[in-house]
């Protein structure tokens, strides 16, 4: 999002230099900054709306449970201290919701299994930690009931949202999505084959092309009549094939009809990826035939982040012993705090060739003489690490290269 609005600033500076239109350029920049602030605020509200609704319901439920429990099941029937509802319960709720988040419970698609896993893990964490604080240790039964309440409230919020959006309690984000493809006939048919071989639950309406087609199964008409075709078939998404189409025409059409079609995607030339973003405020989804890489999968990325933090905390506690083992203790300590803050990761990719990710302190070929490996071998090792990523692999690499963690 910041890159998007920075590009707008660059555009304004290019076409409205300060020396030529000072006041106008200044007003444009102010408008862009205000628009960026609104986008950030809107995105923050959207992201926090579901957790806030859940937290409110859970807090209300915990208050009712507390009132019932102190009047009916406590050995000494007297009210819980105010600190229970003022501090302890909010901490419980924070742990439950964070656990659900790390298990992927806040992804677009409602997945009950992830919510249950997160709530159960949060309950176990609360039960374990509370044993160390006698002054703030309250009923274990309320913790267990709170975990069940968290699952129930999370389910309720998501079912209500799904019903409001799609009039269905359980909705697949790709369910009955109607897709129209635009481009040269050979590229359109290739994309159709790509999508039909994958389990995306899409309804392929057909394609429009610049030239007349003899394909009666999928050809819907000439691309010049795409507006009428959209009015007739009402697609939810249009996929443009960049090969054979002018990019300026694609952008012009998207700008002219952006409010009519909810989503757009573009297929790069000779690519197996269908990519796109429907908003400047959020990353887009994509379809692909290629193998999914574990390292850049959303859930695996969260797992790697948790793992990095836990290892960093372990190294921080063990630092007095490790200073005699690591080559550069000062840089090692700095790396620990950089990993905790999320700036870097323990294990990354060598040169990060064609892959997304943070800089790594070590990589899959650390400890191996790079002179003995050609470029293709390094790329393949990076690919295999990304494809087969598990925390166990990182543990092996970290402890194999323990002396180099101060680099």
NORFEN-V876921 format. One record per residue. N is the residue number from 1. RES is the residue in one small letter. SS is DSSP state (a for helix, b for strand, c for the rest). Layout:
n->N res->RES ss->SS
n->N res->RES ss->SS
//
This chain:
n->1 res->x ss->c
n->2 res->x ss->a
n->3 res->x ss->a
n->4 res->x ss->a
n->5 res->x ss->a
n->6 res->x ss->a
n->7 res->x ss->a
n->8 res->x ss->a
n->9 res->x ss->a
n->10 res->x ss->a
n->11 res->x ss->a
n->12 res->x ss->a
n->13 res->x ss->a
n->14 res->x ss->a
n->15 res->x ss->a
n->16 res->x ss->c
n->17 res->x ss->c
n->18 res->x ss->c
n->19 res->x ss->c
n->20 res->x ss->c
n->21 res->x ss->c
n->22 res->x ss->a
n->23 res->x ss->a
n->24 res->x ss->a
n->25 res->x ss->a
n->26 res->x ss->a
n->27 res->x ss->a
n->28 res->x ss->a
n->29 res->x ss->a
n->30 res->x ss->a
n->31 res->x ss->a
n->32 res->x ss->a
n->33 res->x ss->a
n->34 res->x ss->a
n->35 res->x ss->a
n->36 res->x ss->a
n->37 res->x ss->a
n->38 res->x ss->a
n->39 res->x ss->a
n->40 res->x ss->a
n->41 res->x ss->a
n->42 res->x ss->a
n->43 res->x ss->a
n->44 res->x ss->a
n->45 res->x ss->a
n->46 res->x ss->a
n->47 res->x ss->a
n->48 res->x ss->a
n->49 res->x ss->a
n->50 res->x ss->a
n->51 res->x ss->a
n->52 res->x ss->a
n->53 res->x ss->a
n->54 res->x ss->a
n->55 res->x ss->a
n->56 res->x ss->a
n->57 res->x ss->a
n->58 res->x ss->a
n->59 res->x ss->a
n->60 res->x ss->a
n->61 res->x ss->a
n->62 res->x ss->a
n->63 res->x ss->a
n->64 res->x ss->a
n->65 res->x ss->a
n->66 res->x ss->a
n->67 res->x ss->a
n->68 res->x ss->a
n->69 res->x ss->a
n->70 res->x ss->a
n->71 res->x ss->a
n->72 res->x ss->a
n->73 res->x ss->c
n->74 res->x ss->c
n->75 res->x ss->c
n->76 res->x ss->c
n->77 res->x ss->c
n->78 res->x ss->c
n->79 res->x ss->c
n->80 res->x ss->c
n->81 res->x ss->c
n->82 res->x ss->a
n->83 res->x ss->a
n->84 res->x ss->a
n->85 res->x ss->a
n->86 res->x ss->a
n->87 res->x ss->a
n->88 res->x ss->a
n->89 res->x ss->a
n->90 res->x ss->a
n->91 res->x ss->a
n->92 res->x ss->a
n->93 res->x ss->a
n->94 res->x ss->a
n->95 res->x ss->a
n->96 res->x ss->a
n->97 res->x ss->a
n->98 res->x ss->a
n->99 res->x ss->a
n->100 res->x ss->a
n->101 res->x ss->a
n->102 res->x ss->a
n->103 res->x ss->c
n->104 res->x ss->c
n->105 res->x ss->c
n->106 res->x ss->c
n->107 res->x ss->c
n->108 res->x ss->c
n->109 res->x ss->c
n->110 res->x ss->c
n->111 res->x ss->c
n->112 res->x ss->a
n->113 res->x ss->a
n->114 res->x ss->a
n->115 res->x ss->a
n->116 res->x ss->a
n->117 res->x ss->a
n->118 res->x ss->a
n->119 res->x ss->a
n->120 res->x ss->a
n->121 res->x ss->a
n->122 res->x ss->a
n->123 res->x ss->a
n->124 res->x ss->a
n->125 res->x ss->a
n->126 res->x ss->a
n->127 res->x ss->a
n->128 res->x ss->a
n->129 res->x ss->a
n->130 res->x ss->a
n->131 res->x ss->c
n->132 res->x ss->c
n->133 res->x ss->c
n->134 res->x ss->a
n->135 res->x ss->a
n->136 res->x ss->a
n->137 res->x ss->c
n->138 res->x ss->c
n->139 res->x ss->c
n->140 res->x ss->a
n->141 res->x ss->a
n->142 res->x ss->a
n->143 res->x ss->a
n->144 res->x ss->a
n->145 res->x ss->a
n->146 res->x ss->a
n->147 res->x ss->a
n->148 res->x ss->a
n->149 res->x ss->a
n->150 res->x ss->a
n->151 res->x ss->a
n->152 res->x ss->a
n->153 res->x ss->a
n->154 res->x ss->a
n->155 res->x ss->a
n->156 res->x ss->a
n->157 res->x ss->a
n->158 res->x ss->a
n->159 res->x ss->a
n->160 res->x ss->a
n->161 res->x ss->a
n->162 res->x ss->a
n->163 res->x ss->a
n->164 res->x ss->a
n->165 res->x ss->a
n->166 res->x ss->a
n->167 res->x ss->c
n->168 res->x ss->c
n->169 res->x ss->c
n->170 res->x ss->c
n->171 res->x ss->c
n->172 res->x ss->c
n->173 res->x ss->c
n->174 res->x ss->c
n->175 res->x ss->c
n->176 res->x ss->c
n->177 res->x ss->b
n->178 res->x ss->b
n->179 res->x ss->b
n->180 res->x ss->b
n->181 res->x ss->b
n->182 res->x ss->b
n->183 res->x ss->c
n->184 res->x ss->c
n->185 res->x ss->a
n->186 res->x ss->a
n->187 res->x ss->a
n->188 res->x ss->a
n->189 res->x ss->a
n->190 res->x ss->a
n->191 res->x ss->a
n->192 res->x ss->a
n->193 res->x ss->a
n->194 res->x ss->a
n->195 res->x ss->a
n->196 res->x ss->a
n->197 res->x ss->c
n->198 res->x ss->c
n->199 res->x ss->c
n->200 res->x ss->c
n->201 res->x ss->c
n->202 res->x ss->b
n->203 res->x ss->b
n->204 res->x ss->b
n->205 res->x ss->b
n->206 res->x ss->b
n->207 res->x ss->b
n->208 res->x ss->b
n->209 res->x ss->b
n->210 res->x ss->c
n->211 res->x ss->c
n->212 res->x ss->c
n->213 res->x ss->c
n->214 res->x ss->c
n->215 res->x ss->c
n->216 res->x ss->c
n->217 res->x ss->c
n->218 res->x ss->c
n->219 res->x ss->b
n->220 res->x ss->b
n->221 res->x ss->b
n->222 res->x ss->b
n->223 res->x ss->a
n->224 res->x ss->a
n->225 res->x ss->a
n->226 res->x ss->a
n->227 res->x ss->a
n->228 res->x ss->a
n->229 res->x ss->a
n->230 res->x ss->a
n->231 res->x ss->a
n->232 res->x ss->a
n->233 res->x ss->a
n->234 res->x ss->c
n->235 res->x ss->c
n->236 res->x ss->c
n->237 res->x ss->b
n->238 res->x ss->b
n->239 res->x ss->b
n->240 res->x ss->b
n->241 res->x ss->b
n->242 res->x ss->c
n->243 res->x ss->c
n->244 res->x ss->c
n->245 res->x ss->c
n->246 res->x ss->c
n->247 res->x ss->a
n->248 res->x ss->a
n->249 res->x ss->a
n->250 res->x ss->a
n->251 res->x ss->a
n->252 res->x ss->a
n->253 res->x ss->a
n->254 res->x ss->a
n->255 res->x ss->a
n->256 res->x ss->a
n->257 res->x ss->a
n->258 res->x ss->c
n->259 res->x ss->c
n->260 res->x ss->c
n->261 res->x ss->c
n->262 res->x ss->c
n->263 res->x ss->b
n->264 res->x ss->b
n->265 res->x ss->b
n->266 res->x ss->b
n->267 res->x ss->b
n->268 res->x ss->c
n->269 res->x ss->c
n->270 res->x ss->c
n->271 res->x ss->c
n->272 res->x ss->c
n->273 res->x ss->b
n->274 res->x ss->b
n->275 res->x ss->b
n->276 res->x ss->c
n->277 res->x ss->c
n->278 res->x ss->c
n->279 res->x ss->b
n->280 res->x ss->c
n->281 res->x ss->c
n->282 res->x ss->b
n->283 res->x ss->c
n->284 res->x ss->c
n->285 res->x ss->c
n->286 res->x ss->b
n->287 res->x ss->b
n->288 res->x ss->b
n->289 res->x ss->c
n->290 res->x ss->c
n->291 res->x ss->c
n->292 res->x ss->c
n->293 res->x ss->c
n->294 res->x ss->a
n->295 res->x ss->a
n->296 res->x ss->a
n->297 res->x ss->c
n->298 res->x ss->a
n->299 res->x ss->a
n->300 res->x ss->a
n->301 res->x ss->a
n->302 res->x ss->a
n->303 res->x ss->a
n->304 res->x ss->a
n->305 res->x ss->a
n->306 res->x ss->a
n->307 res->x ss->a
n->308 res->x ss->a
n->309 res->x ss->a
n->310 res->x ss->a
n->311 res->x ss->a
n->312 res->x ss->a
n->313 res->x ss->a
n->314 res->x ss->a
n->315 res->x ss->a
n->316 res->x ss->a
n->317 res->x ss->a
n->318 res->x ss->c
n->319 res->x ss->a
n->320 res->x ss->a
n->321 res->x ss->a
n->322 res->x ss->a
n->323 res->x ss->c
n->324 res->x ss->c
n->325 res->x ss->c
n->326 res->x ss->c
n->327 res->x ss->c
n->328 res->x ss->c
n->329 res->x ss->a
n->330 res->x ss->a
n->331 res->x ss->a
n->332 res->x ss->a
n->333 res->x ss->a
n->334 res->x ss->a
n->335 res->x ss->a
n->336 res->x ss->a
n->337 res->x ss->a
n->338 res->x ss->a
n->339 res->x ss->a
n->340 res->x ss->a
n->341 res->x ss->a
n->342 res->x ss->c
n->343 res->x ss->c
n->344 res->x ss->c
n->345 res->x ss->b
n->346 res->x ss->b
n->347 res->x ss->b
n->348 res->x ss->b
n->349 res->x ss->c
n->350 res->x ss->c
n->351 res->x ss->c
n->352 res->x ss->c
n->353 res->x ss->c
n->354 res->x ss->c
n->355 res->x ss->c
n->356 res->x ss->c
n->357 res->x ss->c
n->358 res->x ss->c
n->359 res->x ss->c
n->360 res->x ss->b
n->361 res->x ss->b
n->362 res->x ss->b
n->363 res->x ss->b
n->364 res->x ss->c
n->365 res->x ss->c
n->366 res->x ss->c
n->367 res->x ss->c
n->368 res->x ss->c
n->369 res->x ss->c
n->370 res->x ss->a
n->371 res->x ss->a
n->372 res->x ss->a
n->373 res->x ss->c
n->374 res->x ss->c
n->375 res->x ss->a
n->376 res->x ss->a
n->377 res->x ss->a
n->378 res->x ss->a
n->379 res->x ss->a
n->380 res->x ss->a
n->381 res->x ss->a
n->382 res->x ss->a
n->383 res->x ss->a
n->384 res->x ss->a
n->385 res->x ss->a
n->386 res->x ss->a
n->387 res->x ss->a
n->388 res->x ss->c
n->389 res->x ss->c
n->390 res->x ss->c
n->391 res->x ss->a
n->392 res->x ss->a
n->393 res->x ss->a
n->394 res->x ss->a
n->395 res->x ss->a
n->396 res->x ss->a
n->397 res->x ss->a
n->398 res->x ss->a
n->399 res->x ss->a
n->400 res->x ss->a
n->401 res->x ss->c
n->402 res->x ss->a
n->403 res->x ss->a
n->404 res->x ss->a
n->405 res->x ss->c
n->406 res->x ss->c
n->407 res->x ss->c
//
